Amino acid sequence: MAAWLLALGAAAQATALADAPATQQARGPSSEPQTNNPLEYDPVTNEHTAKMTLARTAALEFYNAGKYAQAEAKFREAAAEAALGFPPGDPHIASTKNNLAEFLRNTGRWDEAEELYKEALELLDASYGPKHWLYVSALQNLALSYEARGDLAAGIATMERVLGLRLDMFGPRHFLYADSLFALGHMLRKSGKLVEGVKLMNEAACILEEAEKVQANVVLFWLTEIAGCHVADGRPDLAVGPLQRALGHMGSEKGDEAAAASAVNEQLIDVLVGTGRVAEAVAAAESALAARRKMFGDTALVVAQSELRVAQLELLEEHVRQQRPAAAAAAAAVPGPSLPLRALQHAEAASRIATFTADECSRGTLLAGPPSDKVVKRLRAAHTLGSAAKMVATLAGVADPGAAVPTLPAPGSFASGREAAGPASKSSSWWPFGGRAKSDAADAKSKKAPTAEAEAPAGGGSSSSGGVTLSTQLPAPAVTVAELPLADRRLEEAASALAGAAQAGKELMQAVAAGRKQLPAGVSGDEVAGLLVEIALQQLDVLERLGLVLQARVASGQLGAGGSAPGAANSDVVARHRRVLEQQERVAAELLG
């Protein structure tokens, strides 16, 4: 945080002092705003200033690595060396005090932090006066420290002073003024002034949006914060605008911003569905899909997950239309493929991408299996493939018999998922298990991998969408658009991919435990364990749906071995069902064990 603030202040200056003499930097307070960076001149290097620089760099590295004890020691060392290496009043001394104070604030040691902020402020005030960017930055940090410890009155009063100073120094259209305006709005909301607080936060966001060069990452954060405030205040309809504005700024970004844009899209879709605006949610999901194709390519797994998301929403929109005869009649008169057919196209596209990814990630070298990052990606691809296969089965008329029938809230309202979804009884006369094995296995999930819920793969079985539970277990459409043999094939492929991915994941965990392999950077053992539990639950879902498809094929006379040879004996289906049942028992036993 401290490094970010210093870098931010430096970047905000219109005039650098790199060419100014050092004596100019040491002058006392002036009536003119001191907006230049006092750390940009080149001081005479000595042993202590060199040690300060090394200690400061090491402190930030330790802090970013989560090694807080070592970071604190180095922050303190940097402050001590600055006091020895620079003359009294030099801004480097105040800067190192501010850095140490920021560390203490971020680790909850507010008393110590506030004392150091005040020491830094005294030094800067004596040398530069209050109208200097570094003074005001330290003052804002002090306000944030008051807020963090719960002293909102002191925080608001201090931030109001910061805001006034920045208005005088930079004017009402500057980023630093907007930064303080947003922070003040956030504090006012916490103090109970909800409307006034979000008004200031929105004004700050508008300043950034109207800037010559928009800082997309900050705009994204602020606008999503504003949207979250509207949702928290019971006005999700007002959250749509900020989210759409955020997406407008993210359209051409890549890298981390692209991932953030995906998250904003999902938030927007959730809000639209939660307020009953399903058609708009479909349009937003299609827009997100097009953006992800452009950013990541047609074969990326995130594109498959987005394809599946569109299919789920289209099937939900079809369900809504069927509840409203006038809307259904109007939609039928529009030329082009129906919503269920479009959903099938998206589900099939997701299936193709996930199959390609799973196959590619199963390949290793002549001397070793696939690397650990490919094994983790294979788990996610197999899970997505299972979701796509279940969607195809739904579009073939074989929906989960226990699927909740979604009930949309009225536009402008925001019901909870539990209220909207209604009861969901799980039963099946054809399966000896009914739904018990899967239910028991789901209970076992929390015992075997407590973090599995948080680490569930994207594009999986379900996702909360404000007022509706969206999943591949939506009711089957009134008119089916997929053939039963197609659903049969897709479910068989998914079951095989899930079994292979599960085995590869178990082998990876064993190799990691034995020290033969390491997990990919940024992936924890708990995350992989959670993925394995999700894979097992997905296997149970897929196998259950496969059994129902086999039952439907018998009932309709569409028999065949392996789901592909019409006219084969009925015993082929019975034998396949027996194998499916045995697989389900094995998977359930592993989860329950």
Protein Blocks (a to p, Z undefined) as FASTA:
>chain_A
ZZmmmmmmmmmpmbdcklpcfklmmpccdfbdcfbcfklpccdddfklmmmmmmmmmmmm
mmmnopaklmmmmmmmmmmmmmmmpcehiaklmmmmmmmmmmmmmnopaklmmmmmmmmm
mmmmmmnojabfklmmmmmmmmmmmmmnopamlmmmmmmmmmmmmmmmnopmbfklmmmm
mmmmmmmmmnopamlmmmmmmmmmmmmmmpmbdcfklmmmmmmmmmmmmmmnopaklmmm
mmmmmmmmmmmgghjllmmmmmmmmmmmmmmmmnopamlmmmmmmmmmmmmmmmnojkbf
klmmmmmmmmmmmmmmmmmmmmmmklmmmmmmpgcjdfklmmmmmmmmmmmmmmmmmmmm
mpccfkbccdfklmmmmmmmmmmmmmmmmmmmmmnopacfkbccdddddehiacdfklmn
opaddddfklmnlmmmmmmmmmmmmmmmmmlmmmpcehilbdcehjaccdfkbccdfbdc
bdfklmmmmmmmmmmmmmmmmmmmmmmmmmmmnopaccdehiafklmmmmmmmmmmmmmm
mmmmmmmmmmmmmmnopacehhlaghiafklmmmmmmmmmmmmmmmmmmmmZZ
